[in-house]
Amino acid sequence: MTRQELINLIRERQSFLCVGLDTDPDKLPAHLKGQPDAVFQFNRAIIDATIDLCVAYKPNLAFYEALGIEGLRQLQLTMRYLHSLGKPAFTIADAKRGDIGNTSERYARAFLGPESDFGFDAMTIAPYMGSDSVTPFTVYPGKWVILLALTSNKGAQDFQLTTDANGTPLYQRVLQASRQWGTDDNMMYVVGATQAEMLADVRRTVPGAFLLVPGVGAQGGSLDQVCRFGINADCGLLVNASRSIIYASQGTDFADAARNEALKLQQQMAQHLKNINL
Amino acid sequence: MTRQELINLIRERQSFLCVGLDTDPDKLPAHLKGQPDAVFQFNRAIIDATIDLCVAYKPNLAFYEALGIEGLRQLQLTMRYLHSLGKPAFTIADAKRGDIGNTSERYARAFLGPESDFGFDAMTIAPYMGSDSVTPFTVYPGKWVILLALTSNKGAQDFQLTTDANGTPLYQRVLQASRQWGTDDNMMYVVGATQAEMLADVRRTVPGAFLLVPGVGAQGGSLDQVCRFGINADCGLLVNASRSIIYASQGTDFADAARNEALKLQQQMAQHLKNINL
């Protein structure tokens, strides 16, 4: 999906919501537990209930890998279903990959390439190994790298905020260096909502880039704060919520409850988009 | 595998060689191409030809994931074969994972846990997200985190060598901080052979830790240099070679050729072990 297509989708659905498909078999509603393809069935119901309210889905690969090869088959079924709907959605493999160049090429092929079992639009990448670990993910047209900059977890403090001799924190060095590796048309950044006040600093370095913002909802981040510091003229945000939507209810009404939670966020987002005339 | 078991294995086989199973279907010998389970057949032949000369195997996950779900099945067959042999080998998932705590727990379960489809002894982890992204990999007894410190690629320069206000490079901060997260019994470090002179600096910070050293062979690192700066009284090294061993020949003699390359390294390693009386 191109940048312009993504912006059009945000305008059309009046939403910049990304639904995180962190599907945990232990948290499925009782009537789905033990069913064949239960994880896929759950994801399909969540997708059906939310696709007109969001613009993106982000399966967290760990939740599927933890189920072994069978888990990846559930992910494949989910992605095939998304591709079959005729309703566009930006799809993100939350994979946090990154390795030496010839290896990153393989990961890019696995998730973004034309022969991928999954056919994602984007994947999250860790920057520790530098340029040649990142650039192989930018080679497929319409596909995206989403580089970790400032994450929403406690451990973000350990290295990302370390300052160099000039007082520049590591996450800013990542933003700066990465401008040589990609463009606003194929590179986004992960910036956690729990660090909302730092979004202003991020925006100074990457004014035009899209930011994937996790941490709203269960992790405690505020949508208003994220928009205050992070929105730009094209919106420039994908705000992810996972647990607060997909586990809104664990009863047979889980999909309706998920829709209600997604709707609340979408309605707030529509107001923020109105403020920027999008 | 415990630290003591690993040291015993190094003594017994007079080797600290790790064979990288970066198996690429395009580089298989002609007689295997297109065969059922060709990747597994190749890996099995490499394992049979090298297991008495090495102490570890390191499948690079990207090469399997690039083949989709079928690739992971080939990896599973390979791991089951290794577990069936009755000859111990330390197994490393070269996966470069790392995410927020609840997600890293899933990755740990996927590769190290008792119900894993693969049952690895260790996996490589990227440190960018800090403490809670790393510690979930240390919870299984006898299982290991191998944390990226200083990698062998060009991009290692971009951030890993960035110095803070005290002149401490990031990779040293990673080494220092990680001493709070694990011990020499469950944490190793990746230090590239192409940065051999820096192994002395690494050793000052983590004198007792095992180091996984990629980059000998195809990437140009020197075994003598690695030992000069990196060996300790328990050996403390796993030196990985991938392409130089597994693709030593692309003919029907590929396994014999792999054995010859592994033997050359093992003989050099035996000499280095003799020097430390191991």
Interface residues (C-beta under 8 A of the other chain):
Chain A: D22 N60 A62 F63 E65 A66 L67 G68 I69 L72 R73 Q76 D94 K96 R97 G98 D99 I100 G101 T103 S104 R106 Y107 R109 A110 F111 S116 D117 A126 P127 Y128 M129 G130 S131 D132 S133 V134 L148 T151 S152 N153 K154 G155 A156 Q157 D158 F159 Q160 T162 T163 D164 A165 G167 L170 R173 V174 A177
Chain B: D22 N60 A62 F63 E65 A66 L67 G68 I69 L72 R73 Q76 D94 K96 R97 G98 D99 I100 G101 T103 S104 R106 Y107 R109 A110 F111 S116 D117 A126 P127 Y128 M129 G130 S131 D132 S133 V134 L148 T151 S152 N153 K154 G155 A156 Q157 D158 F159 Q160 T162 T163 D164 A165 G167 L170 R173 V174 A177
